[in-house]
Amino acid sequence: MCPAGPHPAVPGVSTVSVRYLRKAFFPKHQDLQFAGILNPLDSPHHMRQDEESEFREGVVVDRPTKAGHGSLVNCGMKKEVKIDKKLDPGLRVTVRLNQQQLPECKTYKGTVVSSQDPRTKAGLYWGYTVRLASCLSAVFAEAPFQDGYDLTIGTSERGSSVASTQLPNFRHALVVFGGLQGLEAGVDADPNLEVADPSVLFDFYVNTCPSQGSRTIRTEEAILISLAALQPGLTQGGARPT
Protein backbone atom coordinates (compact mmCIF):
# COMPACT_ATOMS: atom_id res chain seq x y z
CA MET A 1 0.00 0.00 0.00
CA CYS A 2 1.24 3.49 -0.72
CA PRO A 3 -0.33 6.90 -0.30
CA ALA A 4 -1.34 9.09 -3.19
CA GLY A 5 1.10 11.95 -3.25
CA PRO A 6 3.28 13.98 -5.57
CA HIS A 7 5.15 11.91 -8.13
CA PRO A 8 7.88 12.87 -10.58
CA ALA A 9 6.03 14.32 -13.55
CA VAL A 10 7.80 12.32 -16.22
CA PRO A 11 6.10 10.37 -19.03
CA GLY A 12 8.02 7.18 -18.29
CA VAL A 13 6.68 6.96 -14.74
CA SER A 14 3.17 7.69 -15.95
CA THR A 15 3.39 4.90 -18.53
CA VAL A 16 4.50 2.37 -15.91
CA SER A 17 1.52 3.23 -13.70
CA VAL A 18 -1.71 1.30 -14.18
CA ARG A 19 -3.80 3.23 -16.70
CA TYR A 20 -7.00 3.55 -14.66
CA LEU A 21 -5.04 4.83 -11.64
CA ARG A 22 -3.16 7.65 -13.36
CA LYS A 23 -5.75 10.35 -12.73
CA ALA A 24 -5.70 9.53 -9.02
CA PHE A 25 -1.93 9.78 -8.64
CA PHE A 26 -0.67 12.13 -11.35
CA PRO A 27 -1.85 15.75 -11.41
CA LYS A 28 -2.06 17.54 -14.74
CA HIS A 29 1.40 18.65 -15.77
CA GLN A 30 2.85 19.98 -19.00
CA ASP A 31 5.52 17.26 -18.98
CA LEU A 32 2.75 14.65 -19.22
CA GLN A 33 0.70 16.22 -22.00
CA PHE A 34 1.91 13.67 -24.57
CA ALA A 35 2.14 10.64 -22.25
CA GLY A 36 -1.12 9.30 -23.65
CA ILE A 37 0.38 8.72 -27.11
CA LEU A 38 3.26 6.61 -25.81
CA ASN A 39 3.08 2.92 -26.65
CA PRO A 40 1.38 1.00 -23.80
CA LEU A 41 3.49 -1.45 -21.83
CA ASP A 42 0.62 -3.94 -21.53
CA SER A 43 2.17 -5.40 -18.37
CA PRO A 44 0.31 -8.13 -16.44
CA HIS A 45 -0.88 -5.64 -13.80
CA HIS A 46 -2.29 -3.28 -16.46
CA MET A 47 -5.71 -4.91 -16.48
CA ARG A 48 -8.48 -4.17 -18.92
CA GLN A 49 -11.96 -3.54 -17.54
CA ASP A 50 -13.40 -6.99 -18.31
CA GLU A 51 -10.19 -8.96 -17.83
CA GLU A 52 -10.39 -11.65 -15.16
CA SER A 53 -7.54 -11.79 -12.68
CA GLU A 54 -7.01 -12.96 -9.12
CA PHE A 55 -5.19 -9.72 -8.28
CA ARG A 56 -5.76 -6.09 -9.18
CA GLU A 57 -4.25 -2.74 -8.28
CA GLY A 58 -6.69 -0.16 -6.95
CA VAL A 59 -7.16 3.12 -5.12
CA VAL A 60 -9.42 3.58 -2.09
CA VAL A 61 -12.27 5.92 -3.03
CA ASP A 62 -13.70 8.64 -0.83
CA ARG A 63 -17.16 7.19 -0.37
CA PRO A 64 -18.84 6.39 2.97
CA THR A 65 -19.70 2.80 3.84
CA LYS A 66 -21.53 1.23 6.74
CA ALA A 67 -19.65 0.71 9.99
CA GLY A 68 -17.61 -2.48 9.89
CA HIS A 69 -18.06 -2.91 6.13
CA GLY A 70 -14.58 -1.85 5.04
CA SER A 71 -13.77 0.56 2.21
CA LEU A 72 -14.53 0.73 -1.50
CA VAL A 73 -11.72 0.46 -4.02
CA ASN A 74 -11.58 1.44 -7.68
CA CYS A 75 -9.87 -1.48 -9.41
CA GLY A 76 -10.69 -0.42 -12.96
CA MET A 77 -13.74 -2.67 -13.31
CA LYS A 78 -17.42 -1.98 -13.93
CA LYS A 79 -18.07 -2.26 -10.19
CA GLU A 80 -16.04 -1.08 -7.26
CA VAL A 81 -14.53 -3.63 -4.88
CA LYS A 82 -15.52 -3.75 -1.22
CA ILE A 83 -12.49 -4.76 0.83
CA ASP A 84 -12.20 -6.17 4.32
CA LYS A 85 -10.49 -3.13 5.87
CA LYS A 86 -11.33 0.51 6.50
CA LEU A 87 -8.58 2.54 4.85
CA ASP A 88 -7.94 6.19 4.12
CA PRO A 89 -9.16 7.47 0.73
CA GLY A 90 -6.44 7.87 -1.88
CA LEU A 91 -4.40 4.90 -0.69
CA ARG A 92 -3.08 2.61 -3.40
CA VAL A 93 -3.64 -1.07 -2.59
CA THR A 94 -3.23 -4.52 -4.09
CA VAL A 95 -6.51 -6.43 -3.94
CA ARG A 96 -7.13 -10.15 -4.17
CA LEU A 97 -10.62 -10.73 -5.55
CA ASN A 98 -12.82 -13.42 -4.07
CA GLN A 99 -13.23 -16.40 -6.38
CA GLN A 100 -17.01 -16.40 -5.96
CA GLN A 101 -18.76 -13.15 -6.85
CA LEU A 102 -22.52 -12.55 -6.76
CA PRO A 103 -23.65 -10.92 -10.04
CA GLU A 104 -26.61 -9.23 -8.34
CA CYS A 105 -24.40 -7.37 -5.83
CA LYS A 106 -23.56 -3.74 -6.48
CA THR A 107 -19.91 -4.33 -5.64
CA TYR A 108 -17.31 -7.04 -5.96
CA LYS A 109 -15.68 -8.55 -2.87
CA GLY A 110 -11.97 -8.70 -2.16
CA THR A 111 -9.22 -8.49 0.44
CA VAL A 112 -6.17 -6.25 0.68
CA VAL A 113 -2.91 -8.19 0.31
CA SER A 114 0.78 -7.42 0.08
CA SER A 115 1.91 -5.89 -3.20
CA GLN A 116 4.39 -8.79 -3.38
CA ASP A 117 1.70 -11.49 -3.42
CA PRO A 118 1.08 -11.47 -7.20
CA ARG A 119 4.78 -12.12 -7.76
CA THR A 120 5.55 -14.50 -4.89
CA LYS A 121 2.30 -16.49 -4.93
CA ALA A 122 1.22 -16.38 -8.57
CA GLY A 123 4.49 -15.77 -10.42
CA LEU A 124 3.20 -12.56 -12.05
CA TYR A 125 5.30 -9.56 -12.93
CA TRP A 126 3.72 -6.74 -10.93
CA GLY A 127 5.79 -3.67 -11.64
CA TYR A 128 8.74 -2.45 -9.63
CA THR A 129 9.70 -0.26 -6.70
CA VAL A 130 12.51 2.29 -6.49
CA ARG A 131 15.00 2.35 -3.61
CA LEU A 132 17.46 5.24 -3.22
CA ALA A 133 20.90 4.24 -1.93
CA SER A 134 23.31 6.93 -0.73
CA CYS A 135 26.41 4.98 -1.77
CA LEU A 136 27.46 1.68 -3.32
CA SER A 137 27.79 -0.16 0.00
CA ALA A 138 24.23 0.88 0.91
CA VAL A 139 22.98 -1.01 -2.13
CA PHE A 140 23.97 -4.21 -0.32
CA ALA A 141 23.48 -3.18 3.31
CA GLU A 142 19.95 -1.81 2.86
CA ALA A 143 18.52 -4.77 0.97
CA PRO A 144 14.73 -5.03 1.41
CA PHE A 145 14.98 -8.76 2.13
CA GLN A 146 15.63 -10.18 5.59
CA ASP A 147 18.56 -12.31 4.45
CA GLY A 148 19.82 -9.82 1.88
CA TYR A 149 20.82 -10.84 -1.64
CA ASP A 150 22.07 -14.38 -2.13
CA LEU A 151 23.35 -13.67 -5.65
CA THR A 152 25.21 -10.48 -6.58
CA ILE A 153 26.42 -9.65 -10.08
CA GLY A 154 28.60 -6.71 -11.06
CA THR A 155 28.88 -5.63 -14.69
CA SER A 156 32.09 -4.29 -16.21
CA GLU A 157 34.11 -4.42 -19.41
CA ARG A 158 36.86 -5.86 -17.19
CA GLY A 159 34.68 -8.76 -16.05
CA SER A 160 34.67 -12.35 -17.24
CA SER A 161 32.62 -13.37 -20.24
CA VAL A 162 28.94 -13.71 -19.45
CA ALA A 163 28.74 -16.59 -21.94
CA SER A 164 30.91 -18.76 -19.67
CA THR A 165 29.11 -17.79 -16.46
CA GLN A 166 26.93 -20.43 -14.79
CA LEU A 167 24.58 -18.84 -12.27
CA PRO A 168 23.52 -20.90 -9.21
CA ASN A 169 20.04 -21.19 -7.79
CA PHE A 170 19.00 -18.12 -5.85
CA ARG A 171 16.10 -16.35 -4.18
CA HIS A 172 17.11 -12.70 -4.46
CA ALA A 173 19.54 -11.54 -7.14
CA LEU A 174 21.17 -8.13 -7.47
CA VAL A 175 22.67 -6.84 -10.73
CA VAL A 176 24.73 -3.65 -10.36
CA PHE A 177 25.63 -1.24 -13.17
CA GLY A 178 28.13 1.59 -13.02
CA GLY A 179 28.03 4.95 -14.74
CA LEU A 180 30.28 6.08 -17.58
CA GLN A 181 33.32 5.73 -15.27
CA GLY A 182 32.29 2.23 -14.26
CA LEU A 183 31.83 0.69 -10.81
CA GLU A 184 35.35 1.80 -9.90
CA ALA A 185 34.07 5.36 -9.52
CA GLY A 186 31.38 4.16 -7.11
CA VAL A 187 33.97 2.32 -5.02
CA ASP A 188 36.30 5.34 -4.89
CA ALA A 189 33.47 7.63 -3.77
CA ASP A 190 32.21 5.31 -1.02
CA PRO A 191 33.69 6.14 2.41
CA ASN A 192 32.53 2.79 3.79
CA LEU A 193 34.56 0.67 1.37
CA GLU A 194 38.25 -0.06 1.87
CA VAL A 195 38.70 -2.04 -1.34
CA ALA A 196 39.94 -0.71 -4.67
CA ASP A 197 38.79 -3.54 -6.90
CA PRO A 198 34.98 -3.63 -7.26
CA SER A 199 35.01 -7.26 -8.40
CA VAL A 200 35.60 -8.47 -4.81
CA LEU A 201 32.18 -7.11 -3.81
CA PHE A 202 30.26 -9.49 -6.07
CA ASP A 203 29.71 -13.21 -6.49
CA PHE A 204 30.12 -12.73 -10.24
CA TYR A 205 31.81 -9.92 -12.16
CA VAL A 206 30.84 -10.21 -15.79
CA ASN A 207 31.28 -8.48 -19.13
CA THR A 208 27.92 -8.53 -20.89
CA CYS A 209 29.04 -6.40 -23.86
CA PRO A 210 32.15 -8.07 -25.34
CA SER A 211 33.77 -6.32 -28.31
CA GLN A 212 31.67 -3.26 -27.59
CA GLY A 213 33.56 -1.11 -30.06
CA SER A 214 32.94 2.20 -28.30
CA ARG A 215 34.87 3.57 -25.33
CA THR A 216 31.81 3.65 -23.13
CA ILE A 217 28.25 2.34 -23.11
CA ARG A 218 25.46 4.39 -21.58
CA THR A 219 23.96 2.85 -18.46
CA GLU A 220 20.46 2.78 -19.97
CA GLU A 221 21.84 0.81 -22.92
CA ALA A 222 23.95 -1.48 -20.74
CA ILE A 223 20.92 -2.41 -18.63
CA LEU A 224 18.96 -3.70 -21.62
CA ILE A 225 21.96 -5.52 -23.10
CA SER A 226 22.96 -7.08 -19.78
CA LEU A 227 19.50 -8.22 -18.73
CA ALA A 228 19.06 -9.87 -22.14
CA ALA A 229 22.39 -11.67 -21.74
CA LEU A 230 21.67 -12.72 -18.15
CA GLN A 231 18.03 -13.66 -18.72
CA PRO A 232 18.55 -17.41 -19.39
CA GLY A 233 20.59 -17.89 -16.21
CA LEU A 234 18.34 -15.72 -14.07
CA THR A 235 15.24 -17.51 -15.31
CA GLN A 236 16.70 -20.97 -14.69
CA GLY A 237 18.17 -20.21 -11.28
CA GLY A 238 15.44 -18.01 -9.83
CA ALA A 239 13.14 -19.29 -7.11
CA ARG A 240 9.64 -20.25 -8.24
CA PRO A 241 6.47 -19.13 -6.43
CA THR A 242 5.11 -21.69 -3.98
C-alpha positions in Angstrom: 0.0 0.0 0.0 1.2 3.5 -0.7 -0.3 6.9 -0.3 -1.3 9.1 -3.2 1.1 11.9 -3.2 3.3 14.0 -5.6 5.1 11.9 -8.1 7.9 12.9 -10.6 6.0 14.3 -13.6 7.8 12.3 -16.2 6.1 10.4 -19.0 8.0 7.2 -18.3 6.7 7.0 -14.7 3.2 7.7 -16.0 3.4 4.9 -18.5 4.5 2.4 -15.9 1.5 3.2 -13.7 -1.7 1.3 -14.2 -3.8 3.2 -16.7 -7.0 3.6 -14.7 -5.0 4.8 -11.6 -3.2 7.6 -13.4 -5.8 10.3 -12.7 -5.7 9.5 -9.0 -1.9 9.8 -8.6 -0.7 12.1 -11.3 -1.9 15.7 -11.4 -2.1 17.5 -14.7 1.4 18.7 -15.8 2.9 20.0 -19.0 5.5 17.3 -19.0 2.8 14.7 -19.2 0.7 16.2 -22.0 1.9 13.7 -24.6 2.1 10.6 -22.2 -1.1 9.3 -23.7 0.4 8.7 -27.1 3.3 6.6 -25.8 3.1 2.9 -26.6 1.4 1.0 -23.8 3.5 -1.5 -21.8 0.6 -3.9 -21.5 2.2 -5.4 -18.4 0.3 -8.1 -16.4 -0.9 -5.6 -13.8 -2.3 -3.3 -16.5 -5.7 -4.9 -16.5 -8.5 -4.2 -18.9 -12.0 -3.5 -17.5 -13.4 -7.0 -18.3 -10.2 -9.0 -17.8 -10.4 -11.7 -15.2 -7.5 -11.8 -12.7 -7.0 -13.0 -9.1 -5.2 -9.7 -8.3 -5.8 -6.1 -9.2 -4.3 -2.7 -8.3 -6.7 -0.2 -6.9 -7.2 3.1 -5.1 -9.4 3.6 -2.1 -12.3 5.9 -3.0 -13.7 8.6 -0.8 -17.2 7.2 -0.4 -18.8 6.4 3.0 -19.7 2.8 3.8 -21.5 1.2 6.7 -19.7 0.7 10.0 -17.6 -2.5 9.9 -18.1 -2.9 6.1 -14.6 -1.8 5.0 -13.8 0.6 2.2 -14.5 0.7 -1.5 -11.7 0.5 -4.0 -11.6 1.4 -7.7 -9.9 -1.5 -9.4 -10.7 -0.4 -13.0 -13.7 -2.7 -13.3 -17.4 -2.0 -13.9 -18.1 -2.3 -10.2 -16.0 -1.1 -7.3 -14.5 -3.6 -4.9 -15.5 -3.8 -1.2 -12.5 -4.8 0.8 -12.2 -6.2 4.3 -10.5 -3.1 5.9 -11.3 0.5 6.5 -8.6 2.5 4.8 -7.9 6.2 4.1 -9.2 7.5 0.7 -6.4 7.9 -1.9 -4.4 4.9 -0.7 -3.1 2.6 -3.4 -3.6 -1.1 -2.6 -3.2 -4.5 -4.1 -6.5 -6.4 -3.9 -7.1 -10.2 -4.2 -10.6 -10.7 -5.5 -12.8 -13.4 -4.1 -13.2 -16.4 -6.4 -17.0 -16.4 -6.0 -18.8 -13.1 -6.8 -22.5 -12.6 -6.8 -23.7 -10.9 -10.0 -26.6 -9.2 -8.3 -24.4 -7.4 -5.8 -23.6 -3.7 -6.5 -19.9 -4.3 -5.6 -17.3 -7.0 -6.0 -15.7 -8.5 -2.9 -12.0 -8.7 -2.2 -9.2 -8.5 0.4 -6.2 -6.3 0.7 -2.9 -8.2 0.3 0.8 -7.4 0.1 1.9 -5.9 -3.2 4.4 -8.8 -3.4 1.7 -11.5 -3.4 1.1 -11.5 -7.2 4.8 -12.1 -7.8 5.5 -14.5 -4.9 2.3 -16.5 -4.9 1.2 -16.4 -8.6 4.5 -15.8 -10.4 3.2 -12.6 -12.0 5.3 -9.6 -12.9 3.7 -6.7 -10.9 5.8 -3.7 -11.6 8.7 -2.5 -9.6 9.7 -0.3 -6.7 12.5 2.3 -6.5 15.0 2.4 -3.6 17.5 5.2 -3.2 20.9 4.2 -1.9 23.3 6.9 -0.7 26.4 5.0 -1.8 27.5 1.7 -3.3 27.8 -0.2 0.0 24.2 0.9 0.9 23.0 -1.0 -2.1 24.0 -4.2 -0.3 23.5 -3.2 3.3 20.0 -1.8 2.9 18.5 -4.8 1.0 14.7 -5.0 1.4 15.0 -8.8 2.1 15.6 -10.2 5.6 18.6 -12.3 4.4 19.8 -9.8 1.9 20.8 -10.8 -1.6 22.1 -14.4 -2.1 23.4 -13.7 -5.7 25.2 -10.5 -6.6 26.4 -9.7 -10.1 28.6 -6.7 -11.1 28.9 -5.6 -14.7 32.1 -4.3 -16.2 34.1 -4.4 -19.4 36.9 -5.9 -17.2 34.7 -8.8 -16.0 34.7 -12.4 -17.2 32.6 -13.4 -20.2 28.9 -13.7 -19.5 28.7 -16.6 -21.9 30.9 -18.8 -19.7 29.1 -17.8 -16.5 26.9 -20.4 -14.8 24.6 -18.8 -12.3 23.5 -20.9 -9.2 20.0 -21.2 -7.8 19.0 -18.1 -5.8 16.1 -16.4 -4.2 17.1 -12.7 -4.5 19.5 -11.5 -7.1 21.2 -8.1 -7.5 22.7 -6.8 -10.7 24.7 -3.7 -10.4 25.6 -1.2 -13.2 28.1 1.6 -13.0 28.0 5.0 -14.7 30.3 6.1 -17.6 33.3 5.7 -15.3 32.3 2.2 -14.3 31.8 0.7 -10.8 35.4 1.8 -9.9 34.1 5.4 -9.5 31.4 4.2 -7.1 34.0 2.3 -5.0 36.3 5.3 -4.9 33.5 7.6 -3.8 32.2 5.3 -1.0 33.7 6.1 2.4 32.5 2.8 3.8 34.6 0.7 1.4 38.2 -0.1 1.9 38.7 -2.0 -1.3 39.9 -0.7 -4.7 38.8 -3.5 -6.9 35.0 -3.6 -7.3 35.0 -7.3 -8.4 35.6 -8.5 -4.8 32.2 -7.1 -3.8 30.3 -9.5 -6.1 29.7 -13.2 -6.5 30.1 -12.7 -10.2 31.8 -9.9 -12.2 30.8 -10.2 -15.8 31.3 -8.5 -19.1 27.9 -8.5 -20.9 29.0 -6.4 -23.9 32.2 -8.1 -25.3 33.8 -6.3 -28.3 31.7 -3.3 -27.6 33.6 -1.1 -30.1 32.9 2.2 -28.3 34.9 3.6 -25.3 31.8 3.7 -23.1 28.2 2.3 -23.1 25.5 4.4 -21.6 24.0 2.9 -18.5 20.5 2.8 -20.0 21.8 0.8 -22.9 23.9 -1.5 -20.7 20.9 -2.4 -18.6 19.0 -3.7 -21.6 22.0 -5.5 -23.1 23.0 -7.1 -19.8 19.5 -8.2 -18.7 19.1 -9.9 -22.1 22.4 -11.7 -21.7 21.7 -12.7 -18.2 18.0 -13.7 -18.7 18.5 -17.4 -19.4 20.6 -17.9 -16.2 18.3 -15.7 -14.1 15.2 -17.5 -15.3 16.7 -21.0 -14.7 18.2 -20.2 -11.3 15.4 -18.0 -9.8 13.1 -19.3 -7.1 9.6 -20.2 -8.2 6.5 -19.1 -6.4 5.1 -21.7 -4.0 
